[in-house]
Amino acid sequence: MTRTVVVTTDYLVPGDEVDLFLRQEGFVTRHHPLRGPRGHDELVAILDGAEGALIANEPMTAQVFARTSGLRAVVRTGVGYDSVDVEAATRAGVSVSNLPGVNANAVAEYTMALLLAQARRLVPVAAGVRDGRWPREDGFELRGKTLGLLGYGFAARAVVPLATAFGLRVLCTTASAPASPTGPGPGAGANAGANTGAGVAFVELHDLLAASDFVSLHAALTPATRHLIDAAALARMKPTAHLINTARGAIVDENALADAVRAGRIAGAALDVTETEPLPAGSPLRDVPGITVYSHLAGQTAEARRAAGVEGARELVAALRGRPRCSLNAHLLTTEETRTR
């Protein structure tokens, strides 16, 4: 019996380490790299006859799962899985896995690079030199400043020792909604007064926003975090503060951010992710002095890519054999749904 898996992550190619591993494990591979928007019909056709899929950021919607009856396991070669409808996958009997922490070091180093770029104005200075000028405005040092981390997953935790080595004070919140400055909000008390003992003080979100010179986002995109950084949240930040986002673009209200930076309510932002990618021509983030947009590269190192490919392939094989290690929903599937096919 032929068992087929589809690979759509663009840096995984026929004949590479991942492909050879999957073939050695008895699977036939089909590669369909994702290099642009992909509609439902195209995705369904790609997945036709496949038992498993190692995927990039395809829109794995309820419609797709309903039309791919042979699919048994999907693995994201990364951490975020907001493009996958996990509830629909569960109804369809499909195990969905991500790879927590697989690119944490890469994201942490990139986060620090963005902090340094904002503090020393590296992008506008380089642009000025390119344009024939010789910019000499002051930057500022990280030592003695405060970094606020929104979220405390693998990447945020990897940031902490790097930040403390630079002399930054580190705050963190895991609250999913702003608390009122005059009283407790949703989730209040979860962070208050807590300290990990590893140089991180846990505070409520409104306190973190008010105290931080840099606010760095490391939360998953959920209904609770969508547009969490809105006009009200930005208004709590210092006028000298910078926003850093290596998580998901939709956590930030982009119109509110552009307005806040233009008006000088915050100093700037470095965004590795945006709500729509690639960045649309009409995005409010374009041509705003102080906002620099990058192309979703935080986790893209040779080391992280290799780890994601290899660990993703191992997870896919394990899931297809009924023993997933990182499944988001295997505990909700019946024995019949998860058994080896």
C-alpha positions, 0 to 999 in steps of 0.5 A, spaced: 500 500 500 502 506 497 502 511 503 503 519 501 505 525 504 505 532 502 511 537 503 509 544 502 514 548 506 518 552 501 525 550 503 524 543 503 526 540 497 526 533 493 532 529 495 534 533 502 535 530 509 527 530 510 525 527 504 530 521 505 528 520 512 520 520 510 522 515 504 526 511 508 520 510 513 516 508 507 512 514 505 512 517 498 513 524 498 510 530 493 513 537 494 508 543 493 512 549 496 508 555 498 511 561 495 504 565 495 497 565 496 494 558 495 486 558 495 482 552 497 481 548 491 488 548 489 490 546 496 485 540 496 488 538 489 495 538 492 492 534 498 488 529 494 491 522 496 495 524 501 495 521 508 500 526 512 502 533 510 508 537 512 506 544 511 508 552 511 502 557 512 496 554 508 489 556 510 487 549 513 480 551 513 474 547 515 472 547 507 479 543 506 479 538 511 472 536 509 474 535 502 481 531 504 478 525 507 484 521 506 488 526 511 490 523 518 496 528 520 498 535 519 505 538 522 506 545 521 514 546 520 514 552 525 511 554 532 504 558 530 498 554 527 493 560 526 492 558 519 490 551 521 482 550 524 484 545 529 477 544 531 475 542 524 481 538 524 479 534 530 472 533 527 475 530 521 479 526 525 486 529 523 492 530 528 495 537 528 502 538 530 506 544 531 513 544 533 514 548 540 521 552 541 524 549 534 526 556 532 526 559 539 534 561 539 533 564 532 527 568 534 531 571 541 537 573 537 533 577 532 529 580 537 535 583 540 537 585 533 531 589 532 532 592 539 539 594 537 536 597 530 531 601 533 536 604 539 541 606 534 537 608 528 541 603 524 535 603 518 534 610 517 542 612 518 544 606 513 538 609 508 541 616 509 548 614 507 545 611 501 541 617 499 548 621 500 547 624 507 551 623 513 546 622 519 549 624 526 543 624 530 544 620 537 541 613 539 541 610 546 544 604 549 540 598 552 543 598 559 539 601 564 532 600 560 526 596 561 524 590 556 517 588 557 515 581 554 508 580 552 508 572 553 513 567 556 513 561 551 520 558 548 522 564 544 521 569 550 524 565 555 530 565 550 530 573 550 531 573 557 539 571 558 540 575 552 537 582 554 540 581 561 547 581 558 545 587 555 543 590 562 536 590 560 531 590 566 526 585 564 518 585 565 513 580 563 506 579 562 502 573 560 495 576 561 491 576 555 487 582 556 489 589 558 487 591 566 484 597 567 489 602 571 484 603 576 482 596 577 483 589 576 481 586 569 481 579 566 486 575 568 488 580 574 492 577 579 496 572 575 502 576 574 502 581 580 508 581 584 510 574 581 518 573 579 521 567 576 527 568 580 531 568 573 531 576 572 524 576 570 518 580 574 511 578 572 506 584 572 500 586 569 499 588 562 498 595 563 504 596 568 508 593 563 506 598 557 507 604 562 514 602 564 517 599 558 522 602 553 521 596 549 515 592 548 516 585 545 510 581 543 511 573 543 504 571 544 500 566 540 494 569 535 488 568 539 481 571 539 483 574 546 490 577 543 487 579 536 488 587 536 491 586 543 495 592 542 490 597 540 490 605 541 488 604 548 494 600 549 499 604 545 496 610 549 499 607 555 506 606 553 512 611 553 512 617 548 520 614 547 518 607 547 518 602 541 514 596 539 517 590 537 513 584 534 516 577 532 509 574 533 503 575 529 501 581 525 494 581 527 496 582 535 497 589 533 492 594 530 496 597 524 492 603 523 492 605 531 500 603 531 501 608 524 497 613 528 501 613 534 508 613 531 506 619 526 503 623 532 509 621 537 505 618 542 510 612 541 517 613 538 517 607 533 516 600 531 520 594 528 515 589 525 517 582 523 510 580 521 504 584 519 497 582 519 497 581 511 503 578 508 507 580 504 505 587 506 500 590 501 501 596 497 496 600 501 498 598 508 498 604 513 505 601 515 508 604 509 512 610 509 511 612 516 518 614 519 520 610 525 516 604 523 521 599 520 517 592 517 521 586 515 519 580 511 517 575 517 525 572 518 525 571 525 525 564 525 529 563 518 536 561 520 539 555 517 540 552 524 532 553 525 530 551 518 534 544 519 531 543 526 524 545 523 524 540 517 527 534 521 523 535 527 517 536 523 518 530 519 519 526 525 513 528 528 509 527 522 511 519 522 510 519 529 503 522 528 501 517 522 503 511 527 499 513 532 504 516 537 504 524 536 509 528 541 506 535 539 499 534 537 494 540 539 488 535 538 490 528 539 487 527 546 480 529 543 481 524 537 478 517 538 482 511 537 479 509 531 481 516 528 488 516 530 490 508 529 495 507 524 492 506 517 
